[in-house]
């Protein structure tokens, strides 16, 4: 398996700056204008401006010096900060790729890839559920897409994302992805038979942990292959439904409550 490092830089207010946006900067510098650079990068003029604004917000200073109109027409050149960002980003990706390749022999036979190792060590999220899997199916229209991610050999989790997000994240069948579900979005239904509900995700498992307080409870469902789904529910609900350790149950949540993340 070949290893390729891709770096994404982000802040609280910026979705992310990755290789594609750095490539856009390089294209604008090479072509001499935002219009020509956007065309060379295969994106619209508006998308190019959105990317430039996002990068400016992230780095805190202009990366392009633009001019409009005039006898010679409009154009754009990299600022010194823009040139430094491209150089630093390229060096960072090169070094990361070298590190990942050095890790690869030590992980042989473990079932863990260098990419998933780095993601697992450094990814932070407030979602209680973060499950890695492989995209198995995508159905898309002009606005939305349903993405199915196999998190175990027997279990798929479905997510609804926008078609724009589908393109921006580069989602496709066979790509690894991480599904994120906040525990309060998960309902628990005990029993061996799935309940008659319209929720897109109805995941079978065994209750492996159940902790209660005066008002709230956390129920953890073992769904196999070492993976679990925690749910935040009420203590009254646990008691009234008879949820207990070792008993079969279903984790139920809507596809719209699932977020997809990639490395």
BAKOL-665679 format. One record per atom (N, C-alpha, C, O): residue in three letters; x, y, z. Coordinates in pm, whole numbers, plus 50000, padded with zeros to 5 digits. Atoms other than C-alpha are relative to their C-alpha. Example, Ala and Ser with C-alpha at 12.3 -4.5 7.8 and 13.67 -1.06 7.14 Angstrom:
<atoms>
Ala500894988150000 Ala512304955050780 Ala500905012050000 Ala501945011850066 Ser499184988149994 Ser513674989450714 Ser499235010950073 Ser499745022050090 
</atoms>
This chain:
<atoms>
Unk500844988150000 Unk500005000050000 Unk500875012450000 Unk501755013850086 Unk499244987650002 Unk501415034149902 Unk499405009750101 Unk498195009750124 Unk500434990449899 Unk501235061650162 Unk500195013949946 Unk501265017349897 Unk499944986350046 Unk500435097450069 Unk499465009050109 Unk498355006950157 Unk500414991049892 Unk500255125450327 Unk499285012049941 Unk499755018149846 Unk500754988150037 Unk497645152650289 Unk499735008050127 Unk499145002850222 Unk500154991549884 Unk497645181650534 Unk498805009049982 Unk498585014449873 Unk501104990450000 Unk494555202050622 Unk500185009150121 Unk500275004450234 Unk499884990149893 Unk494895234050825 Unk498645006250023 Unk497965010049927 Unk501304994149972 Unk491815247351003 Unk500045007450132 Unk500945005550214 Unk500184993049873 Unk490665270351281 Unk498544999050038 Unk497754992749967 Unk501405000649955 Unk487435274851477 Unk499045006049900 Unk497895001849891 Unk500884992850091 Unk486045297951210 Unk500224996449853 Unk499495001349767 Unk499685003550139 Unk487565282550895 Unk499894985049981 Unk500494977250055 Unk500265014250023 Unk486425249150751 Unk501294992249977 Unk501464981450035 Unk498755007350020 Unk489855239050625 Unk500745004749876 Unk500135007949774 Unk499144996650114 Unk492765247550397 Unk500904988049975 Unk501744984650058 Unk499225011850032 Unk494265217550225 Unk500745001449868 Unk500935012549817 Unk499185000250121 Unk496235207449919 Unk499315007049883 Unk499965013849804 Unk500734994250113 Unk493485218649678 Unk500105015250000 Unk500255021449895 Unk499954985449993 Unk493535254449805 Unk501425005249979 Unk501615015949921 Unk498614996150028 Unk497325256149802 Unk500264998849849 Unk500955007249790 Unk499885001750145 Unk497155242949445 Unk499365011849928 Unk499875016449826 Unk500654988350058 Unk494745271549367 Unk500925012250008 Unk501075019649910 Unk499054988949987 Unk497245296949503 Unk501114999049896 Unk501485008949833 Unk498925002050098 Unk499955281949283 Unk499505003049859 Unk500225008849778 Unk500564997850134 Unk497655283048979 Unk499795014949974 Unk500055019749864 Unk500204985650015 Unk496755319649038 Unk501335007049976 Unk501435015849891 Unk498674994150017 Unk500435328449074 Unk500554997249860 Unk501135006049796 Unk499475004050131 Unk501315309448756 Unk499255007049886 Unk499865011449789 Unk500824994550108 Unk498405322848547 Unk499895015250005 Unk499585021649904 Unk500014985549990 Unk498535358448680 Unk498675006550030 Unk498585018750037 Unk501304994249965 Unk494855362648765 Unk499164989450071 Unk499394977450057 Unk500885009249929 Unk492135347548982 Unk499134992449901 Unk498894980449918 Unk500865006650100 Unk489935340248680 Unk500734988549932 Unk500214977449924 Unk499235010450069 Unk492645320948495 Unk500444989150097 Unk500464977350062 Unk499585009949900 Unk493855304148814 Unk498864990650038 Unk499064978650054 Unk501175008349967 Unk490335292148899 Unk499734990149887 Unk499434978449913 Unk500225008950115 Unk489955277948547 Unk501034988849998 Unk500694977249973 Unk498955010149999 Unk493295259948573 Unk499814989950113 Unk500174978350099 Unk500235008849886 Unk492305245548911 Unk498694992249987 Unk498414983450069 Unk501245007250024 Unk488955233748772 Unk498865004050092 Unk497984995850121 Unk501074995349913 Unk486735255148997 Unk499455013149946 Unk500035019049855 Unk500624987550044 Unk484445285348954 Unk500735011950059 Unk501485010650156 Unk499424987549949 Unk485515321349005 Unk499545002550143 Unk500335006550228 Unk500534997949865 Unk483225323649309 Unk500664990650100 Unk501034994850210 Unk499355009749910 Unk484685291749461 Unk501435004150029 Unk501945002050139 Unk498634995549980 Unk488155306149409 Unk500055011550101 Unk500915011750189 Unk500034988949905 Unk487265338149592 Unk499674995250141 Unk500254999950238 Unk500335005749869 Unk485665318149875 Unk501234993750064 Unk501484995250183 Unk498785006649949 Unk488885298149908 Unk501045010350042 Unk501705008650145 Unk499034989649966 Unk491045329349906 Unk499625006850131 Unk500485009450216 Unk500464993649876 Unk488915345550177 Unk500224990950120 Unk500624995550227 Unk499795009549891 Unk489095313850388 Unk501474999550040 Unk501794999050159 Unk498575000449970 Unk492885313050359 Unk500465012950068 Unk501295012650159 Unk499664987249937 Unk493135350050446 Unk499575000050146 Unk500305004750233 Unk500505000749862 Unk491005344150755 Unk500874990950086 Unk501154994050202 Unk499235009749923 Unk493075314250861 Unk501395005350033 Unk501855004150147 Unk498624995849980 Unk496525329650815 Unk500135014350052 Unk501215018550095 Unk500004986849938 Unk495555364650926 Unk500635011149918 Unk500815022249969 Unk499444989550086 Unk497085383450632 Unk499774996149854 Unk499634984349823 Unk500255002950141 Unk496555386550254 Unk501094991249939 Unk502284993249964 Unk499065008650070 Unk498165359650044 Unk500145003949854 Unk501054999449784 Unk499974995450138 Unk497405376749712 Unk499935015249997 Unk499275021550080 Unk500104985750028 Unk497935412049584 Unk499245001249868 Unk499764997549763 Unk500844999550120 Unk495105418949338 Unk499875014349950 Unk499945023850028 Unk500294987050060 Unk494475447549097 Unk498854998149902 Unk498724987549841 Unk501185001250085 Unk491335454448898 Unk500065010249887 Unk500655020949900 Unk500174990850111 Unk490605470048561 Unk501295005949947 Unk502364999749951 Unk498814993150053 Unk492935495048407 Unk500324995949857 Unk499744986549803 Unk499645002750139 Unk494555495548064 Unk500574986149981 Unk500364979749877 Unk499375013250012 Unk496495463748135 Unk499104988850049 Unk499474977150045 Unk500905010349950 Unk493485446048282 Unk500334996350143 Unk501325001150199 Unk499805004249862 Unk493185429448623 Unk501024988850010 Unk501404982749911 Unk499045010749979 Unk495605405048776 Unk500204997350147 Unk499605003950232 Unk499725003649862 Unk496925389049092 Unk501384993850009 Unk501784986149922 Unk498695005949972 Unk500335380449235 Unk500054996150147 Unk499325001750229 Unk499845004249861 Unk501385362849553 Unk500695010850080 Unk501645017150033 Unk499274991649907 Unk502335384249848 Unk501154991850058 Unk501194979650040 Unk498945007849934 Unk505495374650041 Unk499424989550095 Unk499974978550106 Unk500635009749910 Unk503195357750295 Unk499454988249921 Unk499554976849965 Unk500535010750083 Unk501535338050014 Unk501084990449955 Unk500884978249955 Unk498895008650042 Unk504885325249888 Unk500524991650117 Unk500864979950099 Unk499545007449883 Unk505905315450241 Unk499044988850038 Unk499464978050079 Unk501005010249968 Unk502635296650297 Unk500154987949908 Unk500134976549953 Unk499835011050095 Unk503115276049979 Unk501254991950032 Unk501224979650033 Unk498755006949970 Unk506715267950066 Unk499894991850128 Unk500324980350133 Unk500115007049873 Unk505915258750426 Unk499054988149989 Unk499324977450046 Unk500965010750016 Unk502895237850327 Unk500614988249925 Unk500414976649963 Unk499365010650078 Unk504905218450069 Unk501004992350085 Unk501064980050079 Unk499035006649912 Unk507655211350321 Unk499314991650106 Unk499774980650139 Unk500745007349898 Unk505085200750582 Unk499454986949945 Unk499544976550011 Unk500525012350061 Unk503445175750346 Unk501134990149973 Unk500974978149995 Unk498865008850028 Unk506845161950243 Unk500494993050126 Unk500754981050125 Unk499535005749873 Unk507915156850604 Unk498984990250057 Unk499364979750110 Unk501045009049950 Unk504585141250701 Unk500004987049922 Unk499864976249980 Unk499955012150082 Unk504805117050410 Unk501194991350039 Unk501084979050044 Unk498825007649958 Unk508335107150519 Unk499754992950133 Unk500134981350149 Unk500295006049870 Unk507145100850877 Unk499034988249986 Unk499244977850047 Unk500975010850017 Unk504165079950765 Unk500634987749936 Unk500334976449975 Unk499345011350065 Unk506325058450541 Unk500934992850097 Unk501094980750090 Unk499135006149899 Unk508735052650830 Unk499204991750099 Unk499694981850152 Unk500855007349907 Unk505835041151048 Unk499444987049941 Unk499144977650013 Unk500705010950066 Unk504435016950793 Unk500534986050034 Unk499724977250062 Unk499525013649970 Unk506764986750855 Unk499614995350140 Unk499344983450160 Unk500325003949862 Unk506014987251230 Unk498534996450016 Unk498154989850112 Unk501445002749990 Unk502264985251160 Unk499554988249915 Unk498374984649916 Unk500355011350087 Unk502394956150914 Unk499334988950081 Unk499834984850186 Unk500725011049936 Unk499864929251008 Unk499115004050116 Unk498414995650172 Unk500824995649886 Unk498164950551275 Unk498595003849959 Unk497705004750044 Unk501304995350046 Unk495234961251058 Unk499845015150015 Unk498795020649984 Unk500044985649981 Unk496084997551140 Unk500915006449897 Unk502085002749883 Unk499194993050099 Unk497265020650866 Unk500655012250064 Unk500175017150166 Unk499404987749947 Unk499615050150924 Unk499015011550005 Unk499045019650098 Unk500984989250004 Unk496765073350824 Unk499034999250118 Unk498795009250185 Unk500965001349891 Unk494285059151076 Unk500675001750136 Unk500045006450231 Unk499274998149875 Unk496975059151346 Unk500115014850034 Unk499815019050146 Unk499854985749976 Unk497665096251305 Unk498655006450030 Unk498555014750120 Unk501334994449976 Unk493945104351284 Unk499514996550139 Unk498975005050209 Unk500475004349870 Unk493175084051593 Unk500715006850115 Unk500125009050221 Unk499234993649894 Unk495935100751794 Unk499685014850013 Unk499685020250124 Unk500074985549996 Unk495265136751699 Unk498615005849976 Unk498415017750001 Unk501324994450025 Unk491595140351602 Unk499285002650132 Unk499254994050220 Unk500814996649884 Unk489485158251863 Unk498605003449954 Unk498445010449854 Unk501384997250035 Unk485695159551851 Unk499144999350125 Unk499434991750217 Unk500925000549886 Unk482855166352093 Unk498984988849984 Unk498264985650079 Unk500945011050022 Unk480825138151936 Unk500454987750078 Unk501614983650070 Unk499675011749917 Unk480675108252172 Unk500314987949912 Unk501094979349950 Unk499805011250092 Unk480575084351875 Unk500855004349881 Unk500485013449807 Unk499134997750115 Unk483425084451623 Unk500454986349950 Unk501314980050011 Unk499775013550051 Unk483515052751413 Unk500605000549861 Unk500055006649770 Unk499345000550130 Unk485925046251129 Unk499424988749916 Unk499104978049968 Unk500505010350091 Unk484725027150825 Unk500365003149857 Unk501205011749830 Unk499744998450143 Unk484695024750447 Unk498685003149930 Unk497684996449955 Unk501214996450074 Unk482165041350215 Unk499654988849903 Unk500474984749822 Unk500445011250083 Unk480145014050045 Unk498975004049894 Unk498804996949795 Unk501054996350095 Unk477395033149864 Unk499735015050012 Unk499835020750120 Unk500374985950002 Unk476415068549762 Unk498845001849903 Unk498904997449788 Unk501124996250086 Unk473065080649626 Unk499855015150010 Unk499625020450119 Unk499994985449995 Unk473045117349528 Unk499015005849899 Unk498754999949794 Unk500764992150096 Unk470745142849367 Unk500665013849993 Unk501835015250029 Unk499384986950019 Unk471285179749296 Unk500295007150131 Unk501145016050135 Unk499834993049873 Unk471055190249663 Unk500674991750108 Unk501554996650179 Unk499535008349889 Unk471765161049896 Unk500494986449953 Unk500244982249840 Unk499515013450029 Unk473455127349909 Unk499894991450125 Unk500114996250237 Unk499975009549890 Unk473035096550124 Unk501254991549984 Unk501464985249880 Unk498725007250003 Unk476375080750209 Unk499944988650101 Unk499634990950218 Unk499985011649912 Unk476635045550354 Unk501444996550033 Unk502284995249944 Unk498655003049955 Unk479705037350563 Unk499974987050081 Unk499284986150183 Unk499915012749928 Unk480505001550671 Unk500995001650115 Unk502195003250092 Unk499124998649883 Unk481865004051027 Unk500414986550057 Unk501374985750134 Unk499605013849973 Unk481954966151075 Unk499614991949876 Unk498914997149789 Unk500395007950117 Unk481614937650823 Unk498494998349985 Unk498014995449875 Unk501445002250005 Unk477914935550912 Unk499165012650016 Unk497955012249996 Unk500774988149965 Unk476924971151000 Unk500425012049917 Unk501605015349906 Unk499794987650073 Unk476535001950783 Unk499275011350071 Unk498185009350125 Unk500654988149946 Unk475755036950907 Unk499785009749884 Unk500685012149803 Unk500384991250109 Unk473945060850675 Unk500005014550045 Unk499565017750155 Unk499944985749971 Unk474505098450663 Unk499445007949883 Unk499605004049767 Unk500474990750103 Unk472825126650475 Unk500935012150001 Unk501095018750104 Unk499144988250014 Unk475215153450348 Unk499565007749876 Unk498815002549794 Unk500324992550121 Unk474895180850090 Unk500874995149885 Unk501964989849906 Unk499225003950117 Unk476055173849737 Unk501285008149992 Unk502315003249943 Unk498794991849998 Unk478485202649778 Unk501054994250095 Unk502234993950062 Unk499075006449907 Unk480015185650084 Unk500584987249941 Unk501754984049962 Unk499545012250066 Unk480225153449885 Unk501195002949910 Unk502184995649908 Unk498904996150091 Unk482395171249629 Unk501195005450078 Unk502335001750052 Unk498904993649927 Unk484415191949878 Unk500854989850076 Unk502074991250082 Unk499275010149923 Unk485335161450088 Unk500614989249912 Unk501434981349958 Unk499495010450090 Unk486055140049783 Unk499524986250037 Unk500274976450027 Unk500535013049956 Unk483785112249907 Unk499694991249880 Unk499124995749781 Unk500295009750106 Unk483585081149691 Unk500014986150060 Unk500584983850167 Unk500055013949954 Unk482915044049729 Unk501424994550011 Unk502234995949919 Unk498695005649975 Unk485935026749878 Unk500905008850085 Unk501955004250131 Unk499174990949919 Unk487275057050064 Unk499704998050149 Unk498564995950188 Unk500195000549856 Unk487835055250439 Unk499385013150048 Unk499695023849996 Unk500644988249943 Unk485715079150645 Unk499694997250146 Unk499704985750190 Unk500375001149859 Unk484755085751005 Unk498615005750017 Unk498345017049974 Unk501354994949972 Unk481115088951111 Unk499955004950144 Unk500444998350236 Unk500124993749869 Unk480355111751404 Unk498535001650036 Unk497755007149957 Unk501374998749952 Unk477125109951606 Unk500025004250146 Unk500624997450229 Unk500084995849861 Unk476435129451923 Unk499084990550076 Unk498024986750027 Unk500745009849921 Unk475195106352199 Unk498545003850027 Unk497704994950031 Unk501414996649977 Unk471975126552269 Unk499104997349880 Unk497884996649894 Unk500805002850119 Unk470875119651910 Unk499644985149988 Unk498844981349903 Unk500205014550010 Unk470915081951973 Unk498924995450098 Unk498994998450218 Unk501035006249916 Unk467815064052104 Unk500334985250016 Unk500954979349928 Unk499785014249975 Unk467945029052256 Unk498654993050011 Unk497784997050089 Unk501225008249994 Unk465215003252194 Unk500404985650033 Unk501074979249953 Unk499625013749963 Unk465594970052381 Unk499234989649919 Unk498154992349867 Unk500685010950069 Unk464744936752221 Unk500804994649884 Unk501775000749840 Unk499305006550111 Unk465824913251945 Unk499415003649865 Unk500015000849761 Unk500674996250125 Unk463384926951686 Unk500095015049982 Unk499755022450074 Unk499904985650020 Unk464014961151531 Unk498635006750008 Unk497665001349955 Unk501284993049987 Unk461274986351616 Unk499545005749867 Unk500365008149778 Unk500574994550124 Unk458944999651347 Unk500105015250003 Unk499155022150037 Unk499764985750003 Unk460465034251309 Unk500555004149864 Unk501064995749789 Unk499534995250130 Unk461385055951012 Unk501465004450002 Unk501995008249898 Unk498604995949992 Unk464895064151138 Unk500844991349906 Unk500684979249901 Unk499215007150101 Unk467435054750869 Unk500984990250061 Unk501314980050000 Unk499025008749934 Unk469875039251117 Unk499374992950119 Unk498874999150213 Unk500525008549892 Unk468775010451339 Unk501024988950021 Unk500974978549954 Unk498815008249987 Unk471894993251467 Unk499864990050115 Unk499684994350229 Unk500145009949893 Unk471694960251663 Unk501274998450083 Unk502385000350033 Unk498855002349914 Unk473934952851957 Unk499594994350135 Unk498444990550155 Unk500235005049864 Unk474244941752319 Unk500405011050098 Unk501455017350083 Unk499704989749901 Unk474104965352616 Unk501224995650081 Unk501174985650153 Unk498765003649931 Unk477654964852754 Unk500245008650123 Unk501035005050211 Unk499844991349883 Unk477364993453001 Unk498775008850013 Unk498225013449914 Unk501164991449973 Unk474565013053164 Unk500235007350132 Unk500185001250239 Unk499754991949881 Unk475315041453407 Unk498885010250015 Unk498545017249919 Unk501134991049979 Unk472505061553562 Unk500285010050112 Unk501035007250206 Unk500034990249892 Unk472135093053770 Unk498545002850032 Unk497664995249990 Unk501394997049963 Unk469025109353911 Unk499125002149878 Unk497994997249873 Unk500824996850117 Unk467845122053573 Unk500494993649871 Unk499684989849786 Unk499455004350128 Unk470185110053302 Unk500744986850010 Unk501144982450117 Unk499305012950007 Unk471795077753188 Unk500824999349873 Unk500495005649772 Unk499225003150120 Unk474475066152948 Unk499944985049977 Unk500314977050063 Unk500095014050038 Unk473845033552769 Unk500984997649885 Unk500975004749785 Unk499015003250103 Unk476665017852567 Unk499654986749937 Unk499484976550005 Unk500385011950075 Unk475814992852296 Unk501234994349928 Unk501895001549853 Unk498935006950071 Unk478414967652177 Unk499454995149867 Unk498544986849864 Unk500525003750132 Unk477894964351801 Unk500914990249926 Unk500704987549808 Unk499125009950059 Unk480694939351737 Unk501295005949948 Unk501405017949926 Unk498694996150052 Unk484274940351612 Unk500675010650088 Unk501415019150038 Unk499384990849907 Unk485294959651924 Unk499455014149997 Unk500035023150059 Unk500554986550013 Unk483094989451839 Unk498715001550082 Unk497944992050097 Unk501154997249915 Unk480445005752057 Unk499315012849956 Unk499895021249889 Unk500764987750022 Unk477735032052031 Unk499415004350134 Unk498494997850183 Unk500604994749878 Unk477035052552346 Unk498795008849968 Unk498745015449864 Unk501194991750014 Unk473675069552391 Unk499735007150132 Unk499875001250239 Unk500404992449881 Unk472635096952635 Unk498485000350004 Unk497845006449918 Unk501455001149988 Unk469085089652750 Unk499605003750143 Unk500455007150225 Unk500454996949865 Unk466945095753057 Unk500004987450086 Unk499814976350035 Unk500065011449907 Unk467085073453364 Unk498594994150001 Unk498434981950011 Unk501395004950005 Unk463285071153351 Unk499794991149879 Unk499104980949888 Unk500135008250120 Unk463545057752996 Unk500664986550016 Unk500114976349973 Unk499325012749976 Unk466065031253099 Unk499144990950086 Unk499014979050059 Unk500815008049907 Unk463805019853382 Unk498704995349935 Unk498324983749951 Unk501285003750059 Unk460555020253187 Unk500124989949887 Unk499244981649867 Unk499795009350112 Unk462005001552889 Unk500674987050045 Unk500744977449968 Unk499355012149952 Unk463824976153104 Unk501354997549935 Unk501724986049912 Unk498675001550060 Unk467234982852949 Unk500974995050106 Unk501065000850214 Unk499095005749900 Unk469834961353125 Unk501204993649934 Unk501184990549815 Unk498745005450051 Unk473344947553086 Unk499824986249937 Unk499064977949986 Unk500005013150065 Unk473854918552848 Unk498804997349914 Unk498734986649852 Unk501235002250077 Unk470484922752678 Unk500125006449861 Unk500805016549845 Unk499974994250135 Unk469984928952304 Unk499215013149994 Unk498225014850065 Unk500684987150018 Unk468974963852196 Unk500425005949866 Unk501345000849801 Unk499694993050125 Unk469034987351898 Unk500355014650029 Unk499695021250110 Unk499684985749998 Unk470725021051863 Unk499335006349877 Unk499555001849764 Unk500804994250107 Unk468445043351656 Unk500335014949988 Unk500315022250087 Unk499724985950023 Unk469355076751499 Unk499795003349853 Unk499944994749765 Unk500314995550135 Unk468485096951192 Unk501295002449921 Unk502315006449977 Unk498844997850087 Unk470865099250896 Unk500435014649998 Unk501615017649978 Unk499684985849999 Unk470665137250917 Unk500825003950122 Unk501405014850125 Unk499234997149878 Unk472305135351262 Unk501414994049995 Unk502144994450094 Unk498665006050016 Unk475415117951125 Unk500885009549921 Unk500495014249814 Unk499024991750068 Unk478455138551031 Unk501114991049946 Unk501534981550013 Unk498905007750058 Unk481125124750799 Unk501275008350002 Unk501285019949959 Unk498694993649998 Unk484775133450852 Unk500994991349924 Unk500814979249916 Unk498965007450072 Unk487835123550649 Unk501355004250054 Unk501485014750117 Unk498634996849959 Unk491565122550719 Unk500615010149904 Unk501765014049921 
</atoms>
